[in-house]
Amino acid sequence: MSRERLYLFDTTLRDGAQTNGVDFTLADKIAVARMLDELGVDYIEAGYPGANPTDTSFFAEKRPARGKITAFGMTRRPGRSTSNDPGLAAVLDAQADAICFVAKSWDYHVRVALETTEEENLASIRDSVRAAKAKGREVLLDCEHFFDGYKANPAYALACAQAAYDEGARWVVLCDTNGGTLPHEVEKIVGEVCKQIPGDHVGIHAHNDTEQAVANSFAAVRAGARQIQGTLNGLGERCGNANLVSIIPTLKLKAEYAQKFDIGVSDEALGHIARVSHGLDDILNRAADRHAPYVGESAFATKAGIHASAIMKDPATYEHIAPERVGNKRKLLVSDQSGRSNLLAELDRIDFAVDKDDPRLSRLLDEVKEREAIGYAYEAADASFELLARRLLGKVPRYFDVEKFDVSVEQRINAKGERVTVSMAVVKVKVGDDLLISAAEGNGPVNALDVALRKDLGKYQSYITGLELTDYRVRILNAGTEAVTRVLIESADESGDHWTTIGVSSNIIDASFQALMDSIIYKLVKSGAPA
């Protein structure tokens, strides 16, 4: 049975750029566009030429890609001609394969926001599509507020979509701009549209304000739409857009869609989707969502001992897909709720051979439970657990000793007359017979300690040059003056591997030091550094 082609349109670099706290540089946009192209999306909407210098620079030159680089812009303004609208001109002149116009399709917005007539809005749609077609561009029209507009005045909303299609737009995209439409409404309305406009010319653009953007996208596909718009990791204004990182694996791996549709993402590319998701987070300098479907660190993590026992017999007992299909991995968490099955599975993951009847397993399990009772959380700190297990069941080399460290925070007036706060750390480390003293300033006491600690480790320095800290999380475990602090530090190295270490203490610097030490020692063990 032949499968229908379903097209993917990514707007991470345009709609995703409206996310609070997200600000792409030109280099960021180029890097993300490259990732999207390697993934296999069909359209890469890279921005709004003329709206800001970054987007204008991106579209100033041709950027070859397998997918179609798409420029976003508004249809011509009411009362202007297509030849006398600077905003439209910037979009038409952009070095892009396709142009995605946005136009009002809700009569209320036409009257209130545009302050024009319904017929003038339709004329603007027709003229803009015609002008882009004359430039040799593939044309898409985002029908803004389509679902709200359809519910208020279906004839006019449909007229807007029809106007674009009649002028030769390749895609008419129905937008749930306010994000308040429910899946059953989307399916019904899209079905009505597809009676008038062929479904292989209809797309869906869903926002996530009711946490149903992904569900709404699939509802539209079931009703006949053949293009899905969305963003990596669900970036977007307010609550975000439909998350392509969730949509793509579902299309590839769930029979209802995989047997009916073909998409541009290959099986091989699907195996890298977790890396793409985390790569975007790295570019944005933010922590990945641990609980993200398919690609999150917890997506295939199991804590309960009885579940772990079943998974070891057959992973399908608690996994809806094999994690390797999306570039993720299984984790059987070690915690105070663990049994031997969790420990054995985790030890097997780190290639640490131990017999299931080894009495040391009981000691390790007891140690984990005792430590978790005082605040440790090894389910969230894989590297610290591995070091604990190796110390109890085998051996971790004593690479170096920190004989002393001192951290100070000083507030002073600098040479410019500004009041600044400066943190400094001094660390005395013994490596073999060598005593090394390092000092460093940092953005806060923990950063200063980290920089000083990794500044000079003698013969081990070359092993940690690629080590970097990517996330730092602090939680106060109880209230009062004797509060206990838990610190989790996520680290990465030049190979792209990530790991997490933990420290617990009533002193936040001490807890941070524990986690920092585990991170460095784990890197040395991982790299096979000699004792």
Backbone hydrogen bonds, N-H to C=O, Kabsch-Sander energy under -0.5 kcal/mol:
donor,donor_aa,acceptor,acceptor_aa,energy
4,E,260,K,-2.7
6,L,262,D,-2.7
7,Y,226,R,-2.7
9,F,228,I,-2.9
10,D,8,L,-0.5
10,D,43,Y,-3.0
11,T,230,G,-2.8
13,L,45,E,-0.5
14,R,11,T,-1.0
15,D,11,T,-0.9
16,G,11,T,-2.6
18,Q,15,D,-1.5
19,T,16,G,-1.7
22,V,19,T,-2.2
29,K,25,T,-2.4
30,I,26,L,-2.3
31,A,27,A,-2.2
32,V,28,D,-2.9
33,A,29,K,-2.6
34,R,30,I,-1.8
35,M,31,A,-2.0
36,L,32,V,-2.6
37,D,33,A,-2.2
38,E,34,R,-2.3
39,L,35,M,-1.9
40,G,36,L,-1.8
41,V,36,L,-1.7
42,D,8,L,-1.1
43,Y,8,L,-1.9
44,I,68,K,-2.5
45,E,10,D,-3.0
45,E,43,Y,-0.6
46,A,44,I,-0.9
46,A,70,T,-1.9
47,G,70,T,-0.6
51,A,48,Y,-2.3
52,N,48,Y,-0.6
56,T,52,N,-2.3
57,S,53,P,-2.4
58,F,54,T,-2.1
59,F,55,D,-1.9
60,A,57,S,-1.1
61,E,58,F,-0.7
68,K,42,D,-3.3
69,I,67,G,-0.7
70,T,44,I,-2.8
71,A,98,A,-2.5
72,F,47,G,-2.6
73,G,100,C,-1.9
75,T,102,V,-1.4
76,R,124,S,-0.6
80,R,77,R,-2.0
84,N,81,S,-1.4
85,D,82,T,-0.5
89,A,85,D,-2.4
90,A,86,P,-2.1
91,V,87,G,-1.3
92,L,88,L,-2.6
93,D,89,A,-2.1
94,A,91,V,-0.8
95,Q,59,F,-2.3
96,A,94,A,-1.8
97,D,69,I,-2.2
98,A,69,I,-1.8
99,I,138,E,-2.7
100,C,71,A,-3.2
101,F,99,I,-0.7
101,F,140,L,-2.8
102,V,73,G,-1.6
103,A,142,D,-2.4
105,S,144,E,-1.5
107,D,105,S,-0.5
109,H,106,W,-0.8
110,V,106,W,-2.0
111,R,107,D,-2.1
112,V,108,Y,-2.7
113,A,109,H,-1.5
114,L,109,H,-2.2
116,T,110,V,-1.9
121,N,117,T,-1.9
122,L,118,E,-1.9
123,A,119,E,-2.3
124,S,120,E,-2.2
125,I,121,N,-1.9
126,R,122,L,-2.4
127,D,123,A,-2.9
128,S,124,S,-2.1
129,V,125,I,-2.3
130,R,126,R,-2.3
131,A,127,D,-2.3
132,A,128,S,-2.2
133,K,129,V,-2.4
134,A,130,R,-1.9
135,K,131,A,-0.9
136,G,133,K,-1.6
137,R,132,A,-2.2
138,E,97,D,-1.7
140,L,99,I,-2.7
141,L,171,W,-2.0
142,D,101,F,-4.1
143,C,141,L,-0.8
143,C,173,V,-3.4
144,E,103,A,-2.4
144,E,142,D,-1.4
146,F,143,C,-1.3
146,F,175,C,-1.1
147,F,175,C,-1.1
149,G,145,H,-2.7
150,Y,146,F,-3.0
151,K,147,F,-2.0
152,A,148,D,-1.5
153,N,149,G,-3.3
157,A,153,N,-2.1
158,L,154,P,-2.4
159,A,155,A,-1.7
160,C,156,Y,-2.0
161,A,157,A,-1.7
162,Q,158,L,-2.9
163,A,159,A,-2.2
164,A,160,C,-1.4
165,Y,161,A,-2.1
166,D,162,Q,-3.0
167,E,163,A,-1.2
168,G,165,Y,-1.6
169,A,164,A,-2.4
170,R,139,V,-1.9
171,W,139,V,-1.5
172,V,201,H,-3.0
173,V,141,L,-3.2
173,V,171,W,-0.6
174,L,172,V,-0.5
174,L,203,G,-2.8
175,C,143,C,-1.7
175,C,173,V,-0.6
176,D,205,H,-2.8
177,T,175,C,-1.1
179,G,176,D,-1.0
185,E,182,L,-0.8
186,V,182,L,-2.4
187,E,183,P,-2.6
188,K,184,H,-1.6
189,I,185,E,-2.7
190,V,186,V,-2.9
191,G,187,E,-1.7
192,E,188,K,-1.6
193,V,189,I,-2.3
194,C,190,V,-2.6
195,K,192,E,-0.9
196,Q,193,V,-2.0
197,I,193,V,-2.9
201,H,198,P,-2.0
202,V,199,G,-1.8
203,G,172,V,-2.3
204,I,227,Q,-1.8
205,H,174,L,-2.4
206,A,229,Q,-0.6
207,H,176,D,-0.9
208,N,240,G,-2.8
211,E,208,N,-1.9
216,N,212,Q,-3.1
217,S,213,A,-1.8
218,F,214,V,-2.0
219,A,215,A,-2.2
220,A,216,N,-2.1
221,V,217,S,-1.8
222,R,218,F,-2.6
223,A,219,A,-1.4
224,G,220,A,-0.6
224,G,221,V,-1.2
225,A,220,A,-2.4
226,R,199,G,-1.1
226,R,202,V,-2.3
227,Q,202,V,-0.9
228,I,7,Y,-2.5
229,Q,204,I,-2.7
230,G,9,F,-2.1
231,T,242,A,-2.5
234,G,231,T,-1.3
235,L,232,L,-1.7
240,G,237,E,-2.4
241,N,234,G,-0.7
241,N,235,L,-1.1
242,A,206,A,-1.7
244,L,231,T,-2.4
244,L,242,A,-0.8
245,V,231,T,-0.6
246,S,243,N,-1.1
247,I,243,N,-2.1
248,I,244,L,-2.7
250,T,246,S,-1.2
251,L,247,I,-2.4
252,K,248,I,-1.9
253,L,249,P,-2.7
254,K,250,T,-1.9
255,A,253,L,-0.5
257,Y,254,K,-1.6
258,A,254,K,-3.2
259,Q,255,A,-2.1
260,K,257,Y,-0.7
261,F,257,Y,-3.1
262,D,4,E,-3.0
266,S,264,G,-0.6
270,L,266,S,-2.3
271,G,267,D,-1.3
272,H,269,A,-2.0
273,I,270,L,-1.7
274,A,326,V,-1.3
276,V,272,H,-2.1
277,S,273,I,-2.5
278,H,274,A,-2.5
279,G,275,R,-2.4
280,L,276,V,-2.0
281,D,277,S,-1.6
282,D,278,H,-2.2
283,I,279,G,-2.1
284,L,280,L,-2.2
285,N,282,D,-0.9
286,R,281,D,-2.4
290,R,288,A,-0.8
292,A,289,D,-1.5
295,V,293,P,-2.7
296,G,292,A,-2.1
298,S,290,R,-3.4
299,A,296,G,-1.5
301,A,298,S,-1.5
302,T,331,K,-2.7
305,G,337,Q,-1.1
308,A,304,A,-2.2
309,S,305,G,-2.2
310,A,306,I,-1.4
311,I,307,H,-2.5
312,M,308,A,-2.1
313,K,309,S,-0.9
313,K,310,A,-0.5
314,D,310,A,-2.5
317,T,314,D,-2.3
318,Y,315,P,-1.7
319,E,315,P,-0.8
325,R,322,A,-2.0
326,V,323,P,-1.4
327,G,324,E,-1.2
328,N,323,P,-2.5
331,K,300,F,-2.4
333,L,302,T,-2.6
333,L,331,K,-0.8
335,S,333,L,-0.6
338,S,335,S,-1.8
342,N,339,G,-0.5
343,L,339,G,-1.5
344,L,340,R,-3.1
345,A,341,S,-2.4
346,E,342,N,-2.5
347,L,343,L,-2.7
348,D,344,L,-2.3
349,R,345,A,-2.0
350,I,346,E,-1.5
351,D,348,D,-1.5
352,F,347,L,-3.0
353,A,351,D,-0.8
358,D,355,D,-2.0
361,L,358,D,-1.9
362,S,359,P,-0.7
363,R,359,P,-1.1
364,L,360,R,-2.5
365,L,361,L,-2.6
366,D,362,S,-2.5
367,E,363,R,-2.4
368,V,364,L,-2.5
369,K,365,L,-2.2
370,E,366,D,-2.5
371,R,367,E,-2.5
372,E,368,V,-2.7
373,A,369,K,-1.4
374,I,370,E,-0.7
374,I,371,R,-1.0
375,G,372,E,-0.9
376,Y,371,R,-2.1
380,A,377,A,-1.5
381,A,378,Y,-0.9
383,A,500,T,-1.4
384,S,500,T,-1.1
385,F,381,A,-2.0
386,E,382,D,-2.2
387,L,383,A,-2.2
388,L,384,S,-2.3
389,A,385,F,-2.9
390,R,386,E,-2.6
391,R,387,L,-2.1
392,L,388,L,-1.9
393,L,389,A,-2.9
394,G,390,R,-1.7
399,Y,397,P,-1.4
401,D,430,K,-2.3
403,E,401,D,-0.9
403,E,428,K,-1.8
404,K,428,K,-1.4
406,D,426,V,-2.7
408,S,424,M,-3.0
410,E,422,V,-3.2
412,R,420,V,-2.6
414,N,412,R,-0.5
414,N,418,E,-2.9
417,G,414,N,-2.1
420,V,412,R,-3.1
420,V,418,E,-0.6
422,V,410,E,-3.5
422,V,420,V,-0.5
423,S,442,G,-0.9
424,M,408,S,-2.6
425,A,440,A,-2.6
426,V,406,D,-2.6
427,V,438,S,-2.9
428,K,404,K,-3.3
429,V,427,V,-0.6
429,V,436,L,-3.4
430,K,401,D,-3.3
431,V,429,V,-0.6
431,V,434,D,-2.6
432,G,430,K,-0.6
434,D,431,V,-2.3
436,L,429,V,-3.8
436,L,434,D,-0.6
438,S,427,V,-2.5
440,A,425,A,-2.1
442,G,423,S,-1.6
444,G,442,G,-1.9
448,A,444,G,-2.2
449,L,445,P,-2.3
450,D,446,V,-2.5
451,V,447,N,-2.6
452,A,448,A,-2.4
453,L,449,L,-2.6
454,R,450,D,-1.8
455,K,452,A,-1.0
456,D,452,A,-0.6
460,Y,457,L,-2.2
461,Q,458,G,-1.7
463,Y,460,Y,-1.1
464,I,460,Y,-0.6
464,I,461,Q,-1.2
465,T,462,S,-0.5
467,L,464,I,-1.3
468,E,492,A,-2.5
470,T,468,E,-0.5
470,T,490,E,-2.8
471,D,490,E,-1.5
473,R,488,L,-2.9
475,R,486,R,-2.5
477,L,475,R,-0.6
477,L,484,V,-3.3
478,N,484,V,-0.6
483,A,480,G,-1.1
485,T,505,S,-3.4
486,R,475,R,-3.0
487,V,503,G,-2.8
488,L,473,R,-2.7
489,I,501,T,-2.4
490,E,471,D,-2.4
491,S,499,W,-3.2
492,A,468,E,-2.5
493,D,497,D,-1.4
496,G,493,D,-2.0
499,W,491,S,-2.1
501,T,489,I,-2.4
503,G,487,V,-2.0
505,S,485,T,-2.0
508,I,506,S,-0.5
511,A,507,N,-2.5
512,S,508,I,-2.2
513,F,509,I,-2.4
514,Q,510,D,-2.2
515,A,511,A,-1.9
516,L,512,S,-2.6
517,M,513,F,-2.7
518,D,514,Q,-2.3
519,S,515,A,-2.0
520,I,516,L,-2.1
521,I,517,M,-2.8
522,Y,518,D,-2.7
523,K,519,S,-1.9
524,L,520,I,-2.0
525,V,521,I,-2.6
526,K,522,Y,-3.1
527,S,523,K,-2.0
528,G,525,V,-1.3
529,A,524,L,-2.6
